[in-house]
Amino acid sequence: MVTAAAQIADEYGMEGVTLAALVAKLGMRSPSLYNHINGQSGLTGDVSDSLSATHSAFLAGVD
């Protein structure tokens, strides 16, 4: 889910990362999504954490 949300962010910016956009991308129903994330703020936090970790890992490999 975080990967799908990051793809949405890549295409539309963080403002495009909405629960509706994620549900549409994943082809699931909204109630199912809430079993995996803690609302919009949880989704945004998860994407932000993932992008930060990826960025840090990349920088750690740069000399």
Secondary structure by P-SEA (a helix, b strand, c coil): caaaaaaaaaacccccccaaaaaaaacccaaaaaaccccaaaaaaaaaaaaaaaaaaaaaacc
